Amino acid sequence: MAMYEGIGDVREKATVFVLRSAYAFLLAAALFGLVTTLFYIHAGSTAGTYIAALATVINAVAAWHYNEIIKVRVSEVISRGSEWKIDALRHGDWIVTMPLLVLKLHALVGGNSDHDTILHTVDLAAFIAALMIAGGAFARLGYDELHNWGEMDGFDKIVGVVLYLSSITCLVLLLIDLFNLFSDVETTTIVYAFFLVWPAYAVVALSTCAIRQFYPNDYPHFVALAKDIAYASLDVFSKAVFGWHTCSTAFGIHVLAS
């Protein structure tokens, strides 16, 4: 077991590189979004300024949270406490950035879709996105991913399951509306991927709940590190890559425009 001064067990820090890479991607996307925002302001494009400003804020908020996650991963050993802190930071990021992603996606459509939506206004869609994250956050942070299912009382089991199911229901409503909205708009195929990837977050969360049933007394290292990799990959794609894709069009360049 390799040990290094100031680092400790190197296996505990195996994903620091991944987390730092995610932070760098998100920070770069935020800076690029800021440049694009200034470009659109100078060009007098209100719609372009709005979309670029959203990309800037989304990536800046995510980058800040990743910087804080890195501090926890570097300074603490993997435990239920450390993972609670990291997941609190993740959900703090998502409850801000997910509604903003919904606003950005609706802004890309503009008024060009003839489809009626289940969630009749963009404001309601953004609220449902925040509600989706809040439900998952209460289940993760308040009930510790339902990891000790056998010892939970009936009421707590019901509340925990309802929280997760409510969160998934919100996700389904958002995806149906977004898919219908973009089906009427001429857009690149990759845009669909930026929101159709969202169910992967739920897969990671529910898989973690299932695996932790076999580890009631501690937090499995492989689960913590796998979550770092999975969530970092998803965040970079759905925020940084999405931001790069939308902001590059301001300069006549189409990133991932297939």
VEXPATI-184849 format. One line per field, with one value per residue (C-alpha): residue number from 0; x negated, y, z negated; chain; residue in one letter. Coordinates in pm, whole numbers, plus 50000, padded with zeros to 5 digits. Example, Ala and Ser with C-alpha at 12.3 -4.5 7.8 and 13.67 -1.06 7.14 Angstrom:
! VEXPATI-184849
seq: c(0;1)
px: c(48770;48633)
py: c(49550;49894)
pz: c(49220;49286)
mol: c(A;A)
type: c(A;S)
! end
This chain:
! VEXPATI-184849
seq: c(0;1;2;3;4;5;6;7;8;9;10;11;12;13;14;15;16;17;18;19;20;21;22;23;24;25;26;27;28;29;30;31;32;33;34;35;36;37;38;39;40;41;42;43;44;45;46;47;48;49;50;51;52;53;54;55;56;57;58;59;60;61;62;63;64;65;66;67;68;69;70;71;72;73;74;75;76;77;78;79;80;81;82;83;84;85;86;87;88;89;90;91;92;93;94;95;96;97;98;99;100;101;102;103;104;105;106;107;108;109;110;111;112;113;114;115;116;117;118;119;120;121;122;123;124;125;126;127;128;129;130;131;132;133;134;135;136;137;138;139;140;141;142;143;144;145;146;147;148;149;150;151;152;153;154;155;156;157;158;159;160;161;162;163;164;165;166;167;168;169;170;171;172;173;174;175;176;177;178;179;180;181;182;183;184;185;186;187;188;189;190;191;192;193;194;195;196;197;198;199;200;201;202;203;204;205;206;207;208;209;210;211;212;213;214;215;216;217;218;219;220;221;222;223;224;225;226;227;228;229;230;231;232;233;234;235;236;237;238;239;240;241;242;243;244;245;246;247;248;249;250;251;252;253;254;255;256;257)
px: c(50000;49821;49818;49706;49650;49950;50150;50183;50306;50277;50575;50791;50694;50715;50973;50815;50682;51032;51183;50915;50965;51339;51270;51037;51290;51571;51358;51241;51602;51705;51430;51521;51884;51782;51592;51892;52127;51916;51907;52288;52330;52107;52303;52633;52778;53006;53086;52721;52618;52877;52767;52397;52451;52637;52348;52106;52300;52368;52002;51874;52104;52008;51636;51653;51822;51565;51288;51453;51501;51130;51045;51251;51110;50750;50779;50998;51005;51308;51581;51952;51871;51648;51894;52179;51983;51900;52256;52383;52156;52275;52640;52565;52421;52706;52992;52857;52727;53008;53281;53037;52975;53351;53373;53086;53245;53578;53394;53234;53579;53718;54073;54005;54185;54555;54574;54776;54579;54682;54511;54678;54416;54038;54063;54251;54001;53712;53897;53956;53585;53501;53764;53609;53269;53419;53594;53274;53080;53317;53300;52920;52832;53126;53152;52790;52894;53125;52809;52936;53272;53313;53298;53512;53866;54165;54222;53863;53870;54183;54046;53714;53875;54125;53841;53655;53971;54074;53732;53752;54104;53980;53697;53937;54163;53866;53732;54070;54118;53765;53778;54110;53986;53672;53854;54002;53675;53388;53096;52795;52835;52583;52821;53049;52758;52705;53036;53096;52782;52957;53103;52746;52729;53026;52866;52552;52753;52980;52691;52511;52818;52833;52462;52450;52707;52417;52196;52412;52126;51890;51867;51712;51404;51479;51827;51694;51428;51667;51910;51629;51557;51921;52048;51741;51788;52158;52105;51833;52043;52378;52230;51882;51921;52274;52143;51860;52106;52346;52086;51864;52142;52088;51756;51884;51743;51968;51828;51987;52236;52331)
py: c(50000;50315;50601;50959;51243;51474;51238;50910;50593;50671;50446;50687;50963;50764;50997;51332;51356;51293;51554;51811;51744;51800;52122;52240;52160;52336;52641;52666;52642;52916;53146;53072;53145;53479;53574;53472;53673;53985;53914;53891;54206;54393;54245;54350;53998;53961;53594;53506;53699;53513;53167;53245;53399;53086;52870;53090;53068;52693;52608;52858;52717;52359;52445;52602;52296;52066;52268;52209;51837;51808;51959;51691;51407;51521;51591;51304;50927;50767;50724;50777;51127;51224;51092;51277;51601;51533;51442;51751;51956;51767;51828;52190;52222;52039;52223;52546;52421;52182;52451;52672;52393;52365;52741;52719;52431;52616;52928;52729;52628;52980;52997;52765;52456;52390;52111;52155;52066;51884;52156;52455;52721;52734;52864;52554;52332;52498;52456;52086;52048;52197;51976;51670;51748;51832;51494;51308;51526;51453;51080;51083;51319;51269;50891;50814;50647;50410;50205;50044;49931;49639;49860;50148;50178;50161;50536;50612;50345;50493;50848;50742;50551;50831;51083;50879;50801;51168;51266;51012;51128;51486;51365;51179;51485;51706;51462;51416;51792;51857;51576;51706;52066;51979;51744;52050;52241;52210;52127;51901;51551;51613;51856;51564;51388;51681;51610;51244;51171;51286;50942;50820;51030;50836;50505;50591;50701;50396;50157;50308;50251;49885;49816;49981;49733;49488;49735;49865;49977;50161;50326;50100;50265;50135;50290;50631;50632;50501;50782;51036;50911;50871;51204;51395;51251;51334;51687;51767;51642;51796;52132;52201;52029;52168;52515;52480;52358;52651;52925;52825;52913;53282;53258;53059;52730;52433;52196;51849;51976;51641)
pz: c(50000;50118;49868;49937;49694;49692;49912;49724;49890;50261;50335;50134;50378;50700;50854;50764;51119;51257;51027;51111;51482;51443;51255;51532;51807;51622;51542;51904;52025;51780;51907;52268;52183;52032;52348;52558;52338;52391;52764;52782;52572;52816;53108;52953;52946;52645;52709;52760;52448;52239;52354;52317;51972;51861;51986;51790;51463;51497;51547;51290;51019;51108;51115;50767;50625;50784;50624;50286;50361;50440;50100;49924;50133;50075;49703;49580;49600;49762;49502;49463;49339;49629;49887;49718;49751;50116;50206;50023;50249;50558;50480;50394;50745;50916;50746;50898;51234;51328;51341;51533;51784;51832;51892;52141;52333;52353;52470;52753;52872;52834;52966;53257;53127;53186;52927;52610;52300;51985;51783;51943;51870;51860;51503;51397;51579;51393;51062;51133;51208;50869;50704;50872;50720;50380;50365;50442;50196;49906;49980;50011;49727;49492;49526;49625;49952;49759;49696;49376;49515;49277;48968;49098;48964;49195;49211;49307;49575;49729;49719;49870;50155;50222;50242;50501;50700;50696;50823;51106;51196;51227;51451;51680;51715;51803;52061;52232;52264;52389;52643;52777;52789;52985;53221;53395;53419;53662;53437;53423;53289;53012;52838;52755;52587;52350;52175;52259;52056;51738;51653;51609;51290;51153;51254;51057;50752;50746;50813;50514;50297;50405;50354;50013;49880;49862;49670;49382;49158;49391;49731;49998;50149;50497;50486;50379;50651;50918;50831;50870;51221;51327;51197;51321;51670;51672;51537;51790;52080;51979;51871;52010;52346;52382;52304;52554;52816;52781;52731;53024;53270;53186;53369;53666;53536;53472;53208;53224;53481;53631)
mol: c(A;A;A;A;A;A;A;A;A;A;A;A;A;A;A;A;A;A;A;A;A;A;A;A;A;A;A;A;A;A;A;A;A;A;A;A;A;A;A;A;A;A;A;A;A;A;A;A;A;A;A;A;A;A;A;A;A;A;A;A;A;A;A;A;A;A;A;A;A;A;A;A;A;A;A;A;A;A;A;A;A;A;A;A;A;A;A;A;A;A;A;A;A;A;A;A;A;A;A;A;A;A;A;A;A;A;A;A;A;A;A;A;A;A;A;A;A;A;A;A;A;A;A;A;A;A;A;A;A;A;A;A;A;A;A;A;A;A;A;A;A;A;A;A;A;A;A;A;A;A;A;A;A;A;A;A;A;A;A;A;A;A;A;A;A;A;A;A;A;A;A;A;A;A;A;A;A;A;A;A;A;A;A;A;A;A;A;A;A;A;A;A;A;A;A;A;A;A;A;A;A;A;A;A;A;A;A;A;A;A;A;A;A;A;A;A;A;A;A;A;A;A;A;A;A;A;A;A;A;A;A;A;A;A;A;A;A;A;A;A;A;A;A;A;A;A;A;A;A;A;A;A;A;A;A;A;A;A)
type: c(M;A;M;Y;E;G;I;G;D;V;R;E;K;A;T;V;F;V;L;R;S;A;Y;A;F;L;L;A;A;A;L;F;G;L;V;T;T;L;F;Y;I;H;A;G;S;T;A;G;T;Y;I;A;A;L;A;T;V;I;N;A;V;A;A;W;H;Y;N;E;I;I;K;V;R;V;S;E;V;I;S;R;G;S;E;W;K;I;D;A;L;R;H;G;D;W;I;V;T;M;P;L;L;V;L;K;L;H;A;L;V;G;G;N;S;D;H;D;T;I;L;H;T;V;D;L;A;A;F;I;A;A;L;M;I;A;G;G;A;F;A;R;L;G;Y;D;E;L;H;N;W;G;E;M;D;G;F;D;K;I;V;G;V;V;L;Y;L;S;S;I;T;C;L;V;L;L;L;I;D;L;F;N;L;F;S;D;V;E;T;T;T;I;V;Y;A;F;F;L;V;W;P;A;Y;A;V;V;A;L;S;T;C;A;I;R;Q;F;Y;P;N;D;Y;P;H;F;V;A;L;A;K;D;I;A;Y;A;S;L;D;V;F;S;K;A;V;F;G;W;H;T;C;S;T;A;F;G;I;H;V;L;A;S)
! end
